[in-house]
Amino acid sequence: MTGGGARSAALNLSIGFLASLVLDALFTRYRLTPDWWMSLRLPLTLATVTCLLITAAL
């Protein structure tokens, strides 16, 4: 994973953010997060992943 350059790093970070989102969705399903958590987490994650994918494409 190391030494792959900016493109590889951006793609790896994107995958990590999406995996973290899946875990947060599971935690929310089991009522381990506040009610407002996913309404904040989803748009922030999508914006972050979009920026990372744009970075990877350049």
VOTIBA-49742 format. One record per atom (N, C-alpha, C, O): residue in three letters; x, y, z. Coordinates in pm, whole numbers, padded with zeros to 5 digits, always signed. Layout:
N
ALAXYZ ...
# end
This chain:
58
MET+00080-00119+00000 MET+00000+00000+00000 MET+00085+00126+00000 MET+00044+00228-00056 THR+00200+00122+00060 THR+00282+00242+00064 THR+00358+00257-00066 THR+00388+00158-00134 GLY+00390+00379-00101 GLY+00469+00403-00219 GLY+00390+00401-00348 GLY+00449+00404-00456 GLY+00259+00396-00340 GLY+00177+00388-00460 GLY+00146+00523-00521 GLY+00090+00530-00630 GLY+00180+00629-00452 GLY+00154+00762-00504 GLY+00020+00817-00458 GLY-00053+00754-00381 ALA-00009+00936-00507 ALA-00130+01007-00464 ALA-00257+00937-00510 ALA-00356+00933-00437 ARG-00255+00881-00630 ARG-00375+00813-00681 ARG-00411+00693-00594 ARG-00527+00675-00556 SER-00313+00613-00562 SER-00336+00496-00478 SER-00383+00536-00338 SER-00473+00474-00282 ALA-00322+00639-00285 ALA-00360+00686-00151 ALA-00504+00736-00149 ALA-00579+00707-00056 ALA-00543+00811-00252 ALA-00679+00863-00258 ALA-00781+00750-00271 ALA-00886+00754-00208 LEU-00749+00650-00351 LEU-00841+00537-00365 LEU-00851+00457-00236 LEU-00960+00415-00197 ASN-00739+00435-00170 ASN-00741+00363-00043 ASN-00818+00438+00064 ASN-00893+00378+00141 LEU-00802+00568+00070 LEU-00879+00648+00165 LEU-01027+00643+00134 LEU-01109+00637+00226 SER-01063+00645+00007 SER-01204+00636-00032 SER-01265+00506+00017 SER-01376+00504+00071 ILE-01193+00398-00003 ILE-01242+00267+00042 ILE-01256+00266+00194 ILE-01354+00213+00247 GLY-01161+00325+00263 GLY-01168+00331+00409 GLY-01285+00411+00459 GLY-01352+00371+00555 PHE-01312+00525+00396 PHE-01426+00607+00437 PHE-01557+00534+00412 PHE-01648+00540+00496 LEU-01569+00464+00300 LEU-01692+00390+00271 LEU-01709+00272+00366 LEU-01821+00242+00408 ALA-01601+00205+00400 ALA-01609+00095+00497 ALA-01650+00146+00634 ALA-01728+00082+00705 SER-01599+00261+00672 SER-01637+00322+00799 SER-01785+00361+00799 SER-01852+00352+00901 LEU-01833+00405+00684 LEU-01975+00440+00672 LEU-02063+00316+00693 LEU-02167+00323+00758 VAL-02020+00204+00638 VAL-02095+00079+00656 VAL-02099+00040+00804 VAL-02203-00001+00855 LEU-01986+00053+00872 LEU-01984+00023+01015 LEU-02075+00117+01094 LEU-02146+00074+01184 ASP-02073+00244+01059 ASP-02161+00339+01127 ASP-02308+00307+01101 ASP-02392+00324+01190 ALA-02340+00260+00982 ALA-02478+00221+00952 ALA-02520+00102+01038 ALA-02634+00096+01086 LEU-02428+00008+01057 LEU-02459-00106+01145 LEU-02477-00061+01289 LEU-02570-00106+01357 PHE-02391+00027+01336 PHE-02404+00078+01472 PHE-02536+00152+01490 PHE-02600+00141+01594 THR-02575+00227+01387 THR-02702+00300+01394 THR-02819+00202+01398 THR-02916+00224+01470 ARG-02808+00096+01320 ARG-02915-00004+01318 ARG-02936-00066+01455 ARG-03049-00096+01494 TYR-02828-00086+01529 TYR-02836-00144+01663 TYR-02850-00038+01773 TYR-02833-00067+01892 ARG-02882+00084+01731 ARG-02908+00194+01825 ARG-02789+00226+01914 ARG-02805+00254+02033 LEU-02668+00220+01856 LEU-02547+00252+01932 LEU-02497+00393+01904 LEU-02395+00435+01959 THR-02568+00466+01820 THR-02532+00604+01788 THR-02653+00695+01813 THR-02765+00646+01822 PRO-02629+00825+01825 PRO-02743+00916+01840 PRO-02830+00916+01712 PRO-02783+00877+01605 ASP-02953+00957+01725 ASP-03047+00957+01612 ASP-02998+01043+01496 ASP-03025+01010+01380 TRP-02929+01151+01524 TRP-02887+01244+01420 TRP-02757+01202+01350 TRP-02717+01267+01253 TRP-02693+01098+01395 TRP-02559+01065+01348 TRP-02552+01039+01198 TRP-02467+01097+01131 MET-02637+00954+01145 MET-02628+00919+01004 MET-02669+01035+00913 MET-02622+01044+00800 SER-02755+01122+00960 SER-02791+01239+00879 SER-02674+01335+00864 SER-02670+01413+00769 LEU-02579+01330+00956 LEU-02456+01408+00944 LEU-02349+01329+00869 LEU-02280+01383+00783 ARG-02336+01203+00903 ARG-02227+01119+00851 ARG-02237+01095+00701 ARG-02136+01098+00631 LEU-02358+01069+00651 LEU-02374+01035+00510 LEU-02332+01148+00416 LEU-02251+01123+00326 PRO-02383+01271+00431 PRO-02339+01375+00338 PRO-02190+01410+00351 PRO-02125+01439+00251 LEU-02137+01407+00472 LEU-01995+01436+00489 LEU-01908+01329+00423 LEU-01807+01361+00361 THR-01947+01204+00438 THR-01871+01096+00376 THR-01880+01104+00224 THR-01779+01087+00156 LEU-01998+01129+00171 LEU-02013+01139+00026 LEU-01932+01255-00031 LEU-01872+01242-00138 ALA-01930+01367+00038 ALA-01850+01481-00008 ALA-01701+01447-00004 ALA-01627+01480-00097 THR-01658+01382+00102 THR-01517+01346+00116 THR-01474+01246+00009 THR-01369+01261-00052 VAL-01556+01144-00012 VAL-01523+01042-00111 VAL-01523+01103-00251 VAL-01439+01068-00334 THR-01616+01193-00278 THR-01619+01260-00408 THR-01490+01338-00431 THR-01431+01329-00539 CYS-01447+01413-00332 CYS-01321+01489-00345 CYS-01201+01396-00364 CYS-01112+01425-00444 LEU-01199+01286-00291 LEU-01089+01192-00306 LEU-01087+01126-00444 LEU-00981+01105-00502 LEU-01205+01094-00496 LEU-01211+01033-00629 LEU-01172+01133-00739 LEU-01111+01094-00839 ILE-01207+01259-00719 ILE-01163+01361-00814 ILE-01010+01372-00810 ILE-00946+01385-00913 THR-00955+01368-00691 THR-00809+01373-00676 THR-00744+01252-00743 THR-00640+01266-00808 ALA-00805+01135-00729 ALA-00749+01015-00789 ALA-00757+01020-00943 ALA-00674+00962-01012 ALA-00857+01088-00994 ALA-00876+01094-01140 ALA-00778+01192-01205 ALA-00751+01180-01325 LEU-00727+01287-01131 LEU-00638+01388-01190 LEU-00497+01340-01203 LEU-00411+01413-01251 
# end
